[in-house]
Amino acid sequence: MADEVSVAGSERYVAGSDAVQAILDRNAAVAQRVGAAFNDVENLRCRVASEDESVVAEVDGLQRLTELYLEPGIQRRYRPDKLAAVITETVLATGQVVLEEAAAIRARHFLPSDGSDH
């Protein structure tokens, strides 16, 4: 029967055989990588400015708009439909940057970078 050992706030199971222990250790390592990748993506924030820098959008790793800056007086310079288009284009561009950054984060955590197998 396997024993349960608590290590620094997490549980670690100790198996009766080396083969089972190796599986448990690999599963724990994968769980750590998944947790780290999720944390990195969740904490990701990207900002993109419109071409004229009058609109700046910030989107987080979960594709939520977290901040939107509109230059003072912008509504006087643009017709409502044009302003809506600039805001939409900027937010969508920011979302695309977030997707690319999130993919890079996942690659760092799960793809071998030095020939070693994660």
TAZIDA-V495765 format. One record per pair of residues at least 6 apart in sequence whose ideal C-beta (glycine too) atoms are under 7 Angstrom apart, sorted by the first residue. I is the first residue (numbers start at 1). J is the second residue. D is the distance in Angstrom with one decimal. If there is no record, write none. Layout:
# TAZIDA-V495765
I_J_D / I_J_D
This chain:
# TAZIDA-V495765
2_13_5.2 / 2_14_5.9 / 2_15_5.1 / 2_16_6.1 / 3_14_4.7 / 4_11_5.9 / 4_13_5.7 / 5_12_4.9 / 5_14_5.7 / 12_28_6.8 / 13_24_5.5 / 14_21_6.9 / 15_21_4.1 / 15_24_5.6 / 33_109_4.9 / 33_110_6.6 / 33_118_6.7 / 36_109_6.1 / 37_105_6.0 / 37_106_5.6 / 37_109_4.0 / 40_105_4.7 / 41_61_4.0 / 41_102_4.9 / 41_105_5.5 / 42_61_5.4 / 42_62_6.4 / 43_61_6.7 / 44_60_6.2 / 44_61_3.3 / 44_98_6.3 / 44_101_5.8 / 44_102_6.3 / 44_105_6.9 / 45_58_5.8 / 45_60_5.5 / 45_66_6.6 / 46_58_7.0 / 46_59_5.9 / 46_94_5.7 / 46_97_4.6 / 46_98_4.8 / 46_101_6.0 / 47_56_5.8 / 47_57_6.8 / 47_58_4.7 / 47_94_6.7 / 48_57_5.9 / 48_90_6.0 / 48_93_4.9 / 48_94_4.1 / 48_97_5.8 / 49_55_6.9 / 49_56_4.7 / 50_86_5.2 / 50_90_4.6 / 54_71_4.1 / 54_74_5.1 / 55_69_6.9 / 55_70_5.9 / 55_86_5.4 / 55_87_5.6 / 55_90_4.7 / 56_69_4.0 / 57_65_6.4 / 57_68_5.5 / 57_90_4.7 / 57_91_4.5 / 57_94_4.4 / 58_66_4.9 / 58_67_3.8 / 58_94_6.9 / 59_65_5.7 / 59_66_6.6 / 59_91_6.9 / 59_94_4.3 / 59_95_5.2 / 59_98_5.0 / 60_66_5.0 / 61_98_6.1 / 61_102_5.6 / 63_95_5.6 / 63_98_6.3 / 65_91_5.9 / 74_83_6.6 / 75_83_6.3 / 78_86_6.6 / 110_118_6.0 / 112_118_6.0
